[in-house]
Amino acid sequence: MTPRIVLFLCTGNYYRSRTAEILFNDAATKMGLNWRADSTGLALERGSTNIGPIAASVLNYLKTEGIPATASCSRTPKGTSDAELKQAGWVVALLESEHRPLLLERHAGWEVRVEYWHVEDREGVLPDITREVMDLISRLMRGGVKRKPGPLAKVTVAPVKTAPAKKLGTAKVGRETAGRRGKGVTTIFELNLDEAGLKDLATKLKNACGTGGTAKDGRIEIQGDQRDKITAELEKLGYKVKRVGG
């Protein structure tokens, strides 16, 4: 009976998918499994700096695992074709975050048909590929059990850091008549505000009192005796109010 094909996909067909192919074929032969593996790359141009037909670290790993080198170790990386995808009975992409976009871009429709692993392109990852390959073989021996999708990763949203609000503190409210030709003003001072904040507060107080006034040098003056209205407005805005003078 002609063996069915497992096709492993990575980006450059130089490291991860080649390891999976060789490990799978060695184990499948020993276990009498009627499947054989091949591997291809989805974007060979990204591996332009790769030296030789296969990563030296793969050959070293195979040696330590007692797996003999095969003809697959000496072939050059090859790209993925639609024909190979169609011929395969099982397709595995080694890293979903990397390879799903490439499948969508270059082999549209296949991005939802393959099995995804989560094997990153980094040193020390070959034992992880071994475990994944053995898990796949176990599932194929049980009739081709599909892997259940893992739970969606929880997205942790970092709290937005905001500058602590300035404490409004205590505003002093008084009344002055001296030198004003009998036209007194209500004064508000010792405010923890910059110039813009001072002018904004003065506008609110003038509107509340229905009269004019000025704001400068850290001090607000509102025309007339408006102490009761201003005290009520300041407290509504969150200030503590201390009345000074008579």
SULNORCOR-V156976 format. One record per residue. RES is the residue in three letters. PHI is phi as a letter, one per 40 degrees, with the letter a starting at -180 (none if undefined). Layout:
RES:PHI  RES:PHI
This chain:
MET:none  THR:c  PRO:c  ARG:c  ILE:b  VAL:b  LEU:b  PHE:c  LEU:b  CYS:b  THR:c  GLY:b  ASN:f  TYR:b  TYR:b  ARG:c  SER:c  ARG:c  THR:c  ALA:c  GLU:d  ILE:c  LEU:c  PHE:c  ASN:c  ASP:c  ALA:c  ALA:c  THR:c  LYS:c  MET:c  GLY:g  LEU:c  ASN:c  TRP:b  ARG:b  ALA:b  ASP:b  SER:a  THR:a  GLY:b  LEU:c  ALA:a  LEU:d  GLU:c  ARG:c  GLY:b  SER:c  THR:c  ASN:c  ILE:b  GLY:g  PRO:c  ILE:a  ALA:c  ALA:c  SER:c  VAL:c  LEU:c  ASN:c  TYR:c  LEU:d  LYS:c  THR:c  GLU:c  GLY:g  ILE:b  PRO:c  ALA:c  THR:b  ALA:c  SER:c  CYS:c  SER:b  ARG:c  THR:c  PRO:d  LYS:b  GLY:c  THR:c  SER:b  ASP:c  ALA:c  GLU:c  LEU:c  LYS:c  GLN:c  ALA:c  GLY:c  TRP:a  VAL:b  VAL:b  ALA:b  LEU:c  LEU:a  GLU:d  SER:c  GLU:c  HIS:b  ARG:c  PRO:c  LEU:c  LEU:c  LEU:c  GLU:c  ARG:b  HIS:a  ALA:d  GLY:h  TRP:c  GLU:c  VAL:b  ARG:b  VAL:c  GLU:c  TYR:b  TRP:b  HIS:b  VAL:b  GLU:c  ASP:c  ARG:a  GLU:c  GLY:g  VAL:c  LEU:c  PRO:c  ASP:c  ILE:c  THR:d  ARG:c  GLU:c  VAL:c  MET:c  ASP:c  LEU:c  ILE:c  SER:c  ARG:c  LEU:c  MET:c  ARG:c  GLY:g  GLY:g  VAL:c  LYS:c  ARG:c  LYS:c  PRO:d  GLY:c  PRO:c  LEU:c  ALA:c  LYS:c  VAL:c  THR:c  VAL:c  ALA:c  PRO:c  VAL:c  LYS:c  THR:b  ALA:c  PRO:d  ALA:c  LYS:c  LYS:c  LEU:c  GLY:g  THR:b  ALA:c  LYS:c  VAL:b  GLY:b  ARG:b  GLU:b  THR:b  ALA:c  GLY:g  ARG:b  ARG:f  GLY:g  LYS:c  GLY:c  VAL:b  THR:c  THR:b  ILE:b  PHE:a  GLU:f  LEU:c  ASN:c  LEU:b  ASP:c  GLU:c  ALA:c  GLY:c  LEU:c  LYS:c  ASP:c  LEU:c  ALA:c  THR:c  LYS:c  LEU:c  LYS:c  ASN:c  ALA:c  CYS:c  GLY:g  THR:a  GLY:c  GLY:i  THR:b  ALA:a  LYS:a  ASP:f  GLY:g  ARG:a  ILE:b  GLU:b  ILE:b  GLN:c  GLY:g  ASP:c  GLN:b  ARG:d  ASP:c  LYS:c  ILE:c  THR:d  ALA:c  GLU:c  LEU:c  GLU:c  LYS:c  LEU:c  GLY:h  TYR:c  LYS:c  VAL:b  LYS:b  ARG:c  VAL:b  GLY:g  GLY:c
